Amino acid sequence: MAKQSIGDNFTYPMPVVMVGAVIDGSPNFMTAAWFTTLNVAPPLIGISLDKDRHTTQGVLETGQFSINLPSVGQVALADYCGLVSGRDENKAAQIDIFFGSLKSAPMVGQCPLTMECRVTQTVELPDHYFFVAEIAGVHCEETVLTDGKVDLEKLQPFVLTMPGNAYKALGEHVGNAWEIGKALQGK
Ligand SMILES: Cc1cc2nc3c(=O)[nH]c(=O)nc-3n(C[C@H](O)[C@H](O)[C@H](O)COP(=O)(O)O)c2cc1C
Protein backbone atom coordinates (compact mmCIF):
# COMPACT_ATOMS: atom_id res chain seq x y z
CA MET A 1 0.00 0.00 0.00
CA ALA A 2 1.28 3.51 -0.82
CA LYS A 3 2.74 5.42 2.14
CA GLN A 4 2.94 9.16 2.64
CA SER A 5 5.65 10.93 4.65
CA ILE A 6 4.15 12.86 7.59
CA GLY A 7 7.36 14.27 9.04
CA ASP A 8 8.89 13.14 12.31
CA ASN A 9 6.16 13.90 14.81
CA PHE A 10 4.00 10.88 15.53
CA THR A 11 3.40 9.67 19.08
CA TYR A 12 1.86 6.30 19.90
CA PRO A 13 -0.90 6.25 22.57
CA MET A 14 0.71 6.50 26.00
CA PRO A 15 -0.23 5.28 29.47
CA VAL A 16 -1.19 8.08 31.87
CA VAL A 17 0.33 7.85 35.36
CA MET A 18 0.87 10.26 38.22
CA VAL A 19 4.36 10.55 39.70
CA GLY A 20 4.80 11.41 43.37
CA ALA A 21 8.01 12.72 44.90
CA VAL A 22 9.20 14.69 47.90
CA ILE A 23 10.87 18.04 47.21
CA ASP A 24 12.52 19.92 50.08
CA GLY A 25 10.47 17.81 52.48
CA SER A 26 7.09 18.39 50.77
CA PRO A 27 5.17 15.91 48.60
CA ASN A 28 4.32 16.87 45.02
CA PHE A 29 2.60 15.09 42.15
CA MET A 30 2.83 15.43 38.37
CA THR A 31 1.30 13.55 35.47
CA ALA A 32 3.49 11.58 33.08
CA ALA A 33 2.91 9.60 29.92
CA TRP A 34 6.48 8.60 29.08
CA PHE A 35 6.38 5.53 31.28
CA THR A 36 7.37 1.95 30.50
CA THR A 37 8.09 -1.51 31.93
CA LEU A 38 11.77 -2.45 31.51
CA ASN A 39 12.71 -5.67 33.32
CA VAL A 40 11.14 -8.61 35.17
CA ALA A 41 13.69 -9.67 37.81
CA PRO A 42 14.35 -7.29 39.39
CA PRO A 43 11.14 -5.47 38.44
CA LEU A 44 12.33 -2.30 36.71
CA ILE A 45 10.30 0.51 35.21
CA GLY A 46 11.41 3.62 33.35
CA ILE A 47 10.08 7.15 33.28
CA SER A 48 11.24 10.20 31.36
CA LEU A 49 10.92 13.49 33.23
CA ASP A 50 11.77 16.94 31.89
CA LYS A 51 14.68 18.55 33.73
CA ASP A 52 12.51 21.59 34.55
CA ARG A 53 9.77 19.72 36.43
CA HIS A 54 9.51 20.41 40.15
CA THR A 55 8.99 16.65 40.62
CA THR A 56 12.28 15.89 38.84
CA GLN A 57 14.14 17.89 41.47
CA GLY A 58 12.67 15.64 44.17
CA VAL A 59 13.55 12.42 42.34
CA LEU A 60 17.14 13.64 41.93
CA GLU A 61 17.29 14.63 45.61
CA THR A 62 15.86 11.47 47.17
CA GLY A 63 16.25 8.72 44.54
CA GLN A 64 12.66 7.70 45.20
CA PHE A 65 9.25 8.32 43.64
CA SER A 66 5.85 6.72 43.20
CA ILE A 67 3.88 5.72 40.11
CA ASN A 68 0.11 5.98 40.51
CA LEU A 69 -2.36 4.59 37.98
CA PRO A 70 -5.50 6.70 37.76
CA SER A 71 -8.83 5.22 36.65
CA VAL A 72 -11.14 7.12 34.32
CA GLY A 73 -12.76 8.53 37.48
CA GLN A 74 -9.53 10.41 38.25
CA VAL A 75 -9.05 11.88 34.77
CA ALA A 76 -9.58 15.48 35.94
CA LEU A 77 -7.16 15.03 38.87
CA ALA A 78 -4.54 13.56 36.55
CA ASP A 79 -4.96 16.37 34.03
CA TYR A 80 -4.74 18.98 36.80
CA CYS A 81 -1.43 17.54 38.02
CA GLY A 82 -0.11 17.85 34.47
CA LEU A 83 -1.32 21.43 34.02
CA VAL A 84 0.23 23.26 36.93
CA SER A 85 3.59 23.05 38.67
CA GLY A 86 4.07 22.37 42.34
CA ARG A 87 6.28 25.47 42.30
CA ASP A 88 3.18 27.61 41.72
CA GLU A 89 0.41 25.70 43.48
CA ASN A 90 0.16 23.13 46.28
CA LYS A 91 -1.23 20.23 44.23
CA ALA A 92 -0.68 17.88 47.17
CA ALA A 93 -3.61 19.59 48.96
CA GLN A 94 -5.95 17.77 46.55
CA ILE A 95 -4.34 14.36 47.06
CA ASP A 96 -5.07 11.78 49.78
CA ILE A 97 -1.41 11.03 50.43
CA PHE A 98 -0.16 7.76 51.89
CA PHE A 99 3.25 6.13 52.18
CA GLY A 100 4.50 2.56 52.00
CA SER A 101 7.99 1.43 52.92
CA LEU A 102 9.86 4.28 51.16
CA LYS A 103 9.92 7.61 52.99
CA SER A 104 10.15 9.73 49.84
CA ALA A 105 7.61 8.02 47.57
CA PRO A 106 4.26 9.65 48.43
CA MET A 107 1.33 7.83 46.83
CA VAL A 108 -2.10 8.94 45.63
CA GLY A 109 -4.95 7.48 47.70
CA GLN A 110 -7.48 8.23 44.93
CA CYS A 111 -5.62 5.91 42.50
CA PRO A 112 -6.57 2.22 42.84
CA LEU A 113 -3.08 0.96 41.98
CA THR A 114 0.15 2.60 43.14
CA MET A 115 3.83 1.63 43.19
CA GLU A 116 6.74 2.87 45.24
CA CYS A 117 10.02 2.96 43.34
CA ARG A 118 13.74 3.34 44.03
CA VAL A 119 15.97 4.82 41.31
CA THR A 120 18.73 2.46 40.14
CA GLN A 121 20.01 4.39 37.13
CA THR A 122 19.67 7.94 35.82
CA VAL A 123 20.22 8.59 32.13
CA GLU A 124 20.75 12.25 31.28
CA LEU A 125 19.18 13.19 27.95
CA PRO A 126 19.29 16.65 26.32
CA ASP A 127 16.16 17.95 28.09
CA HIS A 128 14.92 14.99 30.16
CA TYR A 129 16.21 12.52 32.71
CA PHE A 130 15.24 8.92 32.06
CA PHE A 131 14.97 7.28 35.46
CA VAL A 132 15.29 3.50 35.69
CA ALA A 133 13.78 2.38 38.99
CA GLU A 134 13.08 -0.80 40.90
CA ILE A 135 9.56 -1.33 42.19
CA ALA A 136 9.76 -1.65 45.98
CA GLY A 137 6.05 -2.32 46.51
CA VAL A 138 2.72 -2.35 44.71
CA HIS A 139 -0.46 -1.29 46.53
CA CYS A 140 -3.82 -2.18 45.08
CA GLU A 141 -7.45 -1.73 46.07
CA GLU A 142 -9.42 -4.97 46.30
CA THR A 143 -12.12 -3.43 44.14
CA VAL A 144 -9.91 -3.71 41.03
CA LEU A 145 -8.89 -7.34 41.62
CA THR A 146 -10.49 -10.54 40.32
CA ASP A 147 -9.17 -13.77 41.86
CA GLY A 148 -6.24 -11.79 43.28
CA LYS A 149 -5.15 -10.42 39.89
CA VAL A 150 -5.47 -6.89 38.55
CA ASP A 151 -8.59 -6.74 36.39
CA LEU A 152 -8.25 -4.01 33.76
CA GLU A 153 -12.01 -3.88 33.25
CA LYS A 154 -12.23 -2.78 36.88
CA LEU A 155 -9.05 -0.68 36.98
CA GLN A 156 -10.20 1.29 33.93
CA PRO A 157 -6.88 2.93 33.03
CA PHE A 158 -6.74 5.46 30.20
CA VAL A 159 -4.20 6.61 27.64
CA LEU A 160 -3.14 9.92 26.16
CA THR A 161 -3.61 10.08 22.40
CA MET A 162 -2.06 12.50 19.92
CA PRO A 163 -2.88 14.28 17.71
CA GLY A 164 -5.90 15.70 19.47
CA ASN A 165 -4.59 15.50 23.07
CA ALA A 166 -7.47 13.22 24.10
CA TYR A 167 -7.69 10.82 27.00
CA LYS A 168 -9.19 7.49 25.92
CA ALA A 169 -10.22 4.42 27.90
CA LEU A 170 -9.29 0.92 26.76
CA GLY A 171 -11.09 -0.37 23.69
CA GLU A 172 -12.39 -3.74 22.60
CA HIS A 173 -10.63 -7.09 22.99
CA VAL A 174 -9.11 -7.97 19.59
CA GLY A 175 -7.20 -11.16 20.37
CA ASN A 176 -5.12 -13.02 22.94
CA ALA A 177 -1.39 -12.28 23.11
CA TRP A 178 1.03 -15.10 22.26
CA GLU A 179 -1.93 -17.01 20.84
CA ILE A 180 -3.76 -15.37 17.95
CA GLY A 181 -0.54 -15.26 15.87
CA LYS A 182 -0.18 -19.04 16.07
CA ALA A 183 -2.57 -19.29 13.13
CA LEU A 184 0.20 -17.84 10.92
CA GLN A 185 3.02 -19.97 12.35
CA GLY A 186 4.83 -22.21 9.86
CA LYS A 187 2.90 -21.01 6.80
C1 LIG B 1 -1.23 13.84 30.02
C2 LIG B 1 0.08 14.46 30.39
C3 LIG B 1 1.25 13.73 30.26
C4 LIG B 1 2.50 14.28 30.61
N1 LIG B 1 3.62 13.53 30.49
C5 LIG B 1 4.81 14.02 30.91
C6 LIG B 1 5.98 13.21 30.89
O1 LIG B 1 5.95 12.03 30.55
N2 LIG B 1 7.16 13.77 31.31
C7 LIG B 1 7.24 15.07 31.73
O2 LIG B 1 8.32 15.53 32.09
N3 LIG B 1 6.13 15.86 31.77
C8 LIG B 1 4.92 15.37 31.39
N4 LIG B 1 3.79 16.14 31.46
C9 LIG B 1 3.90 17.53 31.93
C10 LIG B 1 3.93 17.66 33.46
O3 LIG B 1 2.97 16.84 34.10
C11 LIG B 1 3.64 19.13 33.85
O4 LIG B 1 4.65 19.95 33.30
C12 LIG B 1 3.49 19.36 35.33
O5 LIG B 1 2.92 20.61 35.54
C13 LIG B 1 4.82 19.25 36.09
O6 LIG B 1 4.55 19.45 37.45
P1 LIG B 1 5.69 19.78 38.52
O7 LIG B 1 6.44 20.99 38.03
O8 LIG B 1 4.91 20.04 39.78
O9 LIG B 1 6.57 18.58 38.61
C14 LIG B 1 2.56 15.61 31.11
C15 LIG B 1 1.36 16.36 31.24
C16 LIG B 1 0.15 15.79 30.89
C17 LIG B 1 -1.14 16.59 31.04
The ligand as a MOL file (V3000), in Angstrom:
LIG
                    3D

  0  0  0     0  0            999 V3000
M  V30 BEGIN CTAB
M  V30 COUNTS 31 33 0 0 0
M  V30 BEGIN ATOM
M  V30 1 C -1.2350 13.8390 30.0190 0
M  V30 2 C 0.0830 14.4570 30.3930 0
M  V30 3 C 1.2450 13.7270 30.2580 0
M  V30 4 C 2.4960 14.2800 30.6110 0
M  V30 5 N 3.6170 13.5290 30.4890 0
M  V30 6 C 4.8120 14.0230 30.9120 0
M  V30 7 C 5.9760 13.2060 30.8920 0
M  V30 8 O 5.9520 12.0260 30.5490 0
M  V30 9 N 7.1550 13.7730 31.3120 0
M  V30 10 C 7.2430 15.0730 31.7270 0
M  V30 11 O 8.3200 15.5260 32.0950 0
M  V30 12 N 6.1270 15.8630 31.7710 0
M  V30 13 C 4.9230 15.3740 31.3900 0
M  V30 14 N 3.7920 16.1380 31.4590 0
M  V30 15 C 3.9000 17.5250 31.9270 0
M  V30 16 C 3.9330 17.6630 33.4640 0
M  V30 17 O 2.9700 16.8380 34.0980 0
M  V30 18 C 3.6450 19.1280 33.8550 0
M  V30 19 O 4.6520 19.9530 33.3030 0
M  V30 20 C 3.4880 19.3570 35.3340 0
M  V30 21 O 2.9230 20.6110 35.5440 0
M  V30 22 C 4.8160 19.2490 36.0860 0
M  V30 23 O 4.5480 19.4450 37.4480 0
M  V30 24 P 5.6940 19.7780 38.5220 0
M  V30 25 O 6.4440 20.9890 38.0300 0
M  V30 26 O 4.9060 20.0370 39.7760 0
M  V30 27 O 6.5650 18.5760 38.6080 0
M  V30 28 C 2.5580 15.6140 31.1090 0
M  V30 29 C 1.3620 16.3620 31.2420 0
M  V30 30 C 0.1470 15.7910 30.8890 0
M  V30 31 C -1.1400 16.5920 31.0420 0
M  V30 END ATOM
M  V30 BEGIN BOND
M  V30 1 1 1 2
M  V30 2 1 2 3
M  V30 3 2 2 30
M  V30 4 2 3 4
M  V30 5 1 4 5
M  V30 6 1 4 28
M  V30 7 2 5 6
M  V30 8 1 6 7
M  V30 9 1 6 13
M  V30 10 2 7 8
M  V30 11 1 7 9
M  V30 12 1 9 10
M  V30 13 2 10 11
M  V30 14 1 10 12
M  V30 15 2 12 13
M  V30 16 1 13 14
M  V30 17 1 14 15
M  V30 18 1 14 28
M  V30 19 1 15 16
M  V30 20 1 16 17
M  V30 21 1 16 18
M  V30 22 1 18 19
M  V30 23 1 18 20
M  V30 24 1 20 21
M  V30 25 1 20 22
M  V30 26 1 22 23
M  V30 27 1 23 24
M  V30 28 2 24 25
M  V30 29 1 24 26
M  V30 30 1 24 27
M  V30 31 2 28 29
M  V30 32 1 29 30
M  V30 33 1 30 31
M  V30 END BOND
M  V30 END CTAB
M  END
